Amino acid sequence: MSPAALVAELRARGVTLQPDGPLLRVRPGSKVTTEEFAILRQHKDEVRALLEAPAPVGTHITPATADHIAQYEAVLGRLWLLENQDTAIRSRHARSRDIEDARHLLAEQARLCDEIGPEFAAAISRQHARRWAEATQRCPYCGEEGVLHDAEQEGTQ
């Protein structure tokens, strides 16, 4: 289960998750399984980021919304992987398949953006781009090593 889906599931069960300094407060703990606590611990930074991410006014993150968020992040990651491949060494057939994959992924990205709303999708994209850049040490948008071209922060990280 993705951290976003878990957050939505716990909220639906009436569990309150609240960042508190370096800690993550979970109340009531009796409604959370040992496995769920393990996921929360393993992904604490991501859960904290989800809790602190701006959501459009009136948006309640339901399990369905959390699932859309997880799907949106997966689509972004696959698009960034396609973007950052070395096309010079790939065959013509592989590049053609990449174009079809990109078309499919862009259509899926548009559909999910409509589902969660453009402002929320932009916030998720920025957050996921930062995590992706930290993990790969490359900008997800251009592939440049050691930076993230973040329009929000005007500059590189």
Secondary structure, DSSP 8 states (H G I E B T S, - for coil): --HHHHHHHHHHTT-EEEEETTEEEEESGGGS-HHHHHHHHHTHHHHHHHHHS---TT----HHHHHHHHHHHHHHHHHHHHHTS-GGGS-HHHHHHHHHHHHHHHHHHHHHHHHH-HHHHHHHHHHHHHHHHHHHSB-TTT--BT----TTTSS--
